[in-house]
Amino acid sequence: MIPSAFDYAAPTTVQEALGLLDAASSAGDEVKLLAGGQSLIPVMKLRMADPSLVIDLGRIPGLSGITDDGAHLTIGAMTPHHVMATDPLLAAHLPLLQMAAATVADPQVRHRGTFGGALVHADPAGDMPAPVLAAGATFTLSSANGTRTVDAADFFRGYFTTAVGEGEILTSILVPKYTGWGAHYEKFTRVSQQWSIVAVAAMVRVEGGVIAEARLGLTNMASTPLRASSAEQALAGCALDADAIAVACSHAADATEPVSDLNGDADYRRHLVTVIAKRAVLAAVGLPHTGMRLAEA
Ligand SMILES: Cc1cc2nc3c(=O)[nH]c(=O)nc-3n(C[C@H](O)[C@H](O)[C@H](O)COP(=O)(O)OP(=O)(O)OC[C@H]3O[C@@H](n4cnc5c(N)ncnc54)[C@H](O)[C@@H]3O)c2cc1C
């Protein structure tokens, strides 16, 4: 449980960090960026990562915080989960992200762990990727060669794998505002403060007494977060009625590839996601969604 020896650098600008990253990568050294350390440090202690240089992003001003850019919110990669869970801009325009951040682990982890760190770590059971995918966010990546943007649909590539290349730093995430949409993050766990067995991120726009549009992201239903496209289509035009919503959400498992593990096998997860999707959508449109939980799941 003790990591190998490593050098440590704490740059104070993104340019300085990129210079260090570039020099070390060119020399063939393994480098790791340190955000909140909530995933990286355990991985290093287990010696599943053995970097010779750790570059701490924590001293760079401007990488943390949430700003209103009109149609979007820009969220700095180093914004801690705790800030995400309490920020008034998110409450007004992106409550889904706020709800998901509030379910991450415990207060200690939420104060240290960051939005960007969680997205780059890309754990299939992590709670932030599915809401970000459902919201259609855009990631800004900086390197010594400049800046590029990647859509959320192209960002998550596989287990713990993203589009972030060697020599790149995720600096911010641009998320469209969904002001006035109903939202809910429904996370299913066996015990409190556990990683998601399955979770559903739901955003719903209601117009004229029916669901006009729905955006659903699934957590832990494949090696990457997924959109529940069939259920989204079935929900469009759906009455605000629990039975109709349940029928639409029965499509939530379509095109998913969940794992089997000690928390449940793949078939269990395929059933569970339909129940959790229904609860998430009912809550997002403001209908009662509790009761019969144990019997259903
Ligand atoms: C006990 C415990 C329980 C947890 N439970 C949950 C949970 O229920 N749900 C959940 O979603 N998460 C959970 N987590 C994980 C938590 O969300 C972490 O905060 C997150 O996975 C990593 O964020 P971090 O800021 O700590 O990143 P780090 O651990 O510092 O970094 C993670 C990885 O991302 C890379 N990285 C970090 N920032 C950047 C960047 N800006 N650009 C490029 N690469 C970068 C690092 O190099 C590293 O490879 C838990 C963690 C712990 C310790």
Ligand as a Chemical Component Dictionary entry (heavy atoms), coordinates in Angstrom:
data_LIG
# 
_chem_comp.id                   LIG 
_chem_comp.type                 NON-POLYMER 
_chem_comp.pdbx_formal_charge   0 
_chem_comp.three_letter_code    LIG 
# 
loop_
_chem_comp_atom.comp_id 
_chem_comp_atom.atom_id 
_chem_comp_atom.alt_atom_id 
_chem_comp_atom.type_symbol 
_chem_comp_atom.charge 
_chem_comp_atom.model_Cartn_x 
_chem_comp_atom.model_Cartn_y 
_chem_comp_atom.model_Cartn_z 
_chem_comp_atom.pdbx_ordinal 
LIG C1  C1  C 0 -14.073 5.769  -1.021  1  
LIG C2  C2  C 0 -14.409 6.308  -2.385  2  
LIG C3  C3  C 0 -15.717 6.188  -2.833  3  
LIG C4  C4  C 0 -16.059 6.689  -4.100  4  
LIG N1  N1  N 0 -17.347 6.573  -4.517  5  
LIG C5  C5  C 0 -17.716 7.108  -5.703  6  
LIG C6  C6  C 0 -19.063 7.074  -6.139  7  
LIG O1  O1  O 0 -19.963 6.592  -5.455  8  
LIG N2  N2  N 0 -19.346 7.613  -7.360  9  
LIG C7  C7  C 0 -18.397 8.207  -8.139  10 
LIG O2  O2  O 0 -18.703 8.687  -9.221  11 
LIG N3  N3  N 0 -17.120 8.254  -7.750  12 
LIG C8  C8  C 0 -16.752 7.738  -6.550  13 
LIG N4  N4  N 0 -15.439 7.827  -6.142  14 
LIG C9  C9  C 0 -14.432 8.420  -7.056  15 
LIG C10 C10 C 0 -14.426 9.930  -6.957  16 
LIG O3  O3  O 0 -15.496 10.434 -7.725  17 
LIG C11 C11 C 0 -13.131 10.521 -7.506  18 
LIG O4  O4  O 0 -13.184 11.864 -7.182  19 
LIG C12 C12 C 0 -12.902 10.438 -8.992  20 
LIG O5  O5  O 0 -12.982 9.154  -9.522  21 
LIG C13 C13 C 0 -11.529 10.930 -9.400  22 
LIG O6  O6  O 0 -11.465 12.305 -9.228  23 
LIG P1  P1  P 0 -10.154 12.960 -8.647  24 
LIG O7  O7  O 0 -10.324 14.428 -8.801  25 
LIG O8  O8  O 0 -9.878  12.448 -7.301  26 
LIG O9  O9  O 0 -9.060  12.492 -9.715  27 
LIG P2  P2  P 0 -7.608  11.794 -9.545  28 
LIG O10 O10 O 0 -7.741  10.586 -8.689  29 
LIG O11 O11 O 0 -6.655  12.831 -9.102  30 
LIG O12 O12 O 0 -7.343  11.428 -11.033 31 
LIG C14 C14 C 0 -8.055  10.396 -11.674 32 
LIG C15 C15 C 0 -7.474  10.172 -13.084 33 
LIG O13 O13 O 0 -7.791  11.260 -13.931 34 
LIG C16 C16 C 0 -6.611  11.903 -14.424 35 
LIG N5  N5  N 0 -6.916  13.338 -14.400 36 
LIG C17 C17 C 0 -7.420  14.019 -13.358 37 
LIG N6  N6  N 0 -7.677  15.285 -13.716 38 
LIG C18 C18 C 0 -7.310  15.415 -15.007 39 
LIG C19 C19 C 0 -7.358  16.491 -15.946 40 
LIG N7  N7  N 0 -7.823  17.702 -15.600 41 
LIG N8  N8  N 0 -6.912  16.271 -17.204 42 
LIG C20 C20 C 0 -6.451  15.049 -17.573 43 
LIG N9  N9  N 0 -6.385  13.991 -16.730 44 
LIG C21 C21 C 0 -6.812  14.178 -15.452 45 
LIG C22 C22 C 0 -5.510  11.494 -13.461 46 
LIG O14 O14 O 0 -4.247  11.529 -14.071 47 
LIG C23 C23 C 0 -5.947  10.082 -13.102 48 
LIG O15 O15 O 0 -5.564  9.189  -14.123 49 
LIG C24 C24 C 0 -15.070 7.326  -4.910  50 
LIG C25 C25 C 0 -13.757 7.449  -4.438  51 
LIG C26 C26 C 0 -13.431 6.960  -3.195  52 
LIG C27 C27 C 0 -12.019 7.133  -2.705  53 
# 
loop_
_chem_comp_bond.comp_id 
_chem_comp_bond.atom_id_1 
_chem_comp_bond.atom_id_2 
_chem_comp_bond.value_order 
_chem_comp_bond.pdbx_ordinal 
LIG C1  C2  SING 1  
LIG C2  C3  SING 2  
LIG C2  C26 DOUB 3  
LIG C3  C4  DOUB 4  
LIG C4  N1  SING 5  
LIG C4  C24 SING 6  
LIG N1  C5  DOUB 7  
LIG C5  C6  SING 8  
LIG C5  C8  SING 9  
LIG C6  O1  DOUB 10 
LIG C6  N2  SING 11 
LIG N2  C7  SING 12 
LIG C7  O2  DOUB 13 
LIG C7  N3  SING 14 
LIG N3  C8  DOUB 15 
LIG C8  N4  SING 16 
LIG N4  C9  SING 17 
LIG N4  C24 SING 18 
LIG C9  C10 SING 19 
LIG C10 O3  SING 20 
LIG C10 C11 SING 21 
LIG C11 O4  SING 22 
LIG C11 C12 SING 23 
LIG C12 O5  SING 24 
LIG C12 C13 SING 25 
LIG C13 O6  SING 26 
LIG O6  P1  SING 27 
LIG P1  O7  DOUB 28 
LIG P1  O8  SING 29 
LIG P1  O9  SING 30 
LIG O9  P2  SING 31 
LIG P2  O10 DOUB 32 
LIG P2  O11 SING 33 
LIG P2  O12 SING 34 
LIG O12 C14 SING 35 
LIG C14 C15 SING 36 
LIG C15 O13 SING 37 
LIG C15 C23 SING 38 
LIG O13 C16 SING 39 
LIG C16 N5  SING 40 
LIG C16 C22 SING 41 
LIG N5  C17 SING 42 
LIG N5  C21 SING 43 
LIG C17 N6  DOUB 44 
LIG N6  C18 SING 45 
LIG C18 C19 SING 46 
LIG C18 C21 DOUB 47 
LIG C19 N7  SING 48 
LIG C19 N8  DOUB 49 
LIG N8  C20 SING 50 
LIG C20 N9  DOUB 51 
LIG N9  C21 SING 52 
LIG C22 O14 SING 53 
LIG C22 C23 SING 54 
LIG C23 O15 SING 55 
LIG C24 C25 DOUB 56 
LIG C25 C26 SING 57 
LIG C26 C27 SING 58 
# 
